[in-house]
Amino acid sequence: MSKRVDPDFKRRLFKYGGSKEWNECFHCGNCTAVCPLTEQGFLFPRKSIRDIQMGLKDNLLSYTDPWLCYYCGECSETCPRNANPGELMMTLRRYLTSMYDITGLSRRFYTSKWWEFGYIAIIFVMIILAFLIFLPLRPDAAAMINDSGGVMINNLVAGMSPETFVRIIELGDWTMAVIVASLLIMNILHMFKVTILNDSSTKVPFVSYFSEFRQLFLHFLTQAKFSKCEDKKYWVGHFLLMTGYSIMFALIVAVLPKFQIEDIVPWYNWQRLLGYYATIGILFFLVNVAIGRIRKIDIKLRFSHSTDWLFIIMLGLTTISGILVHIFRITGLPVLTYYSYVAHMAILVPMVLVEVPFSKWSHLAYRPFAIYFTRLKKAAVARQFEPELAPTL
């Protein structure tokens, strides 16, 4: 079967990051041999580099291989030509994210930092104006303090009952969640189309769609493949980040009325313990990654795309502003609680609406689905040609 070659593909791929050193690759196979994650039938990064150099972009679009790479960095550390295959796989993940996205916004965000920054800035200003115009701070500070001396956060808005304020914020949270989920579902369906349905060589047994489905939850919840990398701290950091953010997202969307309450509960209450775990987990990841990208000692943090830094900054500001809300609230400072709450929401909303469906956070969805689709491909191969390639539990 003929393959369409795009001679301009390499030049366009540079817009998604990486460095031009990978042009030095002469396909010795060292990267594939040293990688703890590559396996029979899915030999990366060498296969992907070959197709990039040949301009076979249609092949790359059908691959799940770039998502199976967790950027341990071992391939780049041991490459005899300093071709940096690990960073190339990261670049391919950015490119594939933009190809899955049916809105075209991911491509804009990855190829122009001003697009992403502009969208975040617009949403940031809109949230602040919405609070100042429709949810202004009430003038009587004494009415915002409860018997224990803490701020009644749901009683901060002028002319509005605490119950109404919570319902408005909860409605906003659910609206945001529905928008993000809808965008991700559409993009993942497109990913399924280009990786499974459009692959004429893949005839997936119907039962495999169900028998392999649990792999989605396993790898989303545990980030298990990270544990195969030599640097275990890298896995721990991602596990803490993923679980911490997932907990906070669930608290502010699913159970907000039970989480954002008026009483200042003891430190050992489930509400505060979950909040502290999420905060510590996110900060542990952010501090390590930020220091690594600044020092540039670790190969996997040596090359930074603008979206990498914007993700770190947005998540860091979201976490810090949330900490400030908590501190001002338990110390009985209503005005500071209100304005830090407004700032927190103005940072959180654009971070979720931009980063989750279109940028860095989307990897949390694409990785487990790529593993699921890979197992479907293996099941198809096992059925047709090689039983030894059948997925193992």
Secondary structure as GFF3:
##gff-version 3
##sequence-region A 1 393
A	DSSP	alpha_helix	9	13	.	.	.	ID=ss1
A	DSSP	three_ten_helix	14	16	.	.	.	ID=ss2
A	DSSP	three_ten_helix	20	24	.	.	.	ID=ss3
A	DSSP	alpha_helix	30	34	.	.	.	ID=ss4
A	DSSP	alpha_helix	46	54	.	.	.	ID=ss5
A	DSSP	alpha_helix	57	62	.	.	.	ID=ss6
A	DSSP	alpha_helix	65	68	.	.	.	ID=ss7
A	DSSP	alpha_helix	74	78	.	.	.	ID=ss8
A	DSSP	alpha_helix	85	100	.	.	.	ID=ss9
A	DSSP	alpha_helix	105	111	.	.	.	ID=ss10
A	DSSP	alpha_helix	113	134	.	.	.	ID=ss11
A	DSSP	three_ten_helix	141	144	.	.	.	ID=ss12
A	DSSP	three_ten_helix	153	155	.	.	.	ID=ss13
A	DSSP	alpha_helix	162	192	.	.	.	ID=ss14
A	DSSP	pi_helix	193	197	.	.	.	ID=ss15
A	DSSP	alpha_helix	208	211	.	.	.	ID=ss16
A	DSSP	alpha_helix	214	222	.	.	.	ID=ss17
A	DSSP	three_ten_helix	224	228	.	.	.	ID=ss18
A	DSSP	alpha_helix	232	253	.	.	.	ID=ss19
A	DSSP	alpha_helix	256	259	.	.	.	ID=ss20
A	DSSP	alpha_helix	270	295	.	.	.	ID=ss21
A	DSSP	three_ten_helix	299	301	.	.	.	ID=ss22
A	DSSP	alpha_helix	306	330	.	.	.	ID=ss23
A	DSSP	alpha_helix	334	350	.	.	.	ID=ss24
A	DSSP	pi_helix	351	355	.	.	.	ID=ss25
A	DSSP	alpha_helix	356	358	.	.	.	ID=ss26
A	DSSP	three_ten_helix	360	362	.	.	.	ID=ss27
A	DSSP	alpha_helix	363	384	.	.	.	ID=ss28
A	DSSP	three_ten_helix	387	389	.	.	.	ID=ss29
###
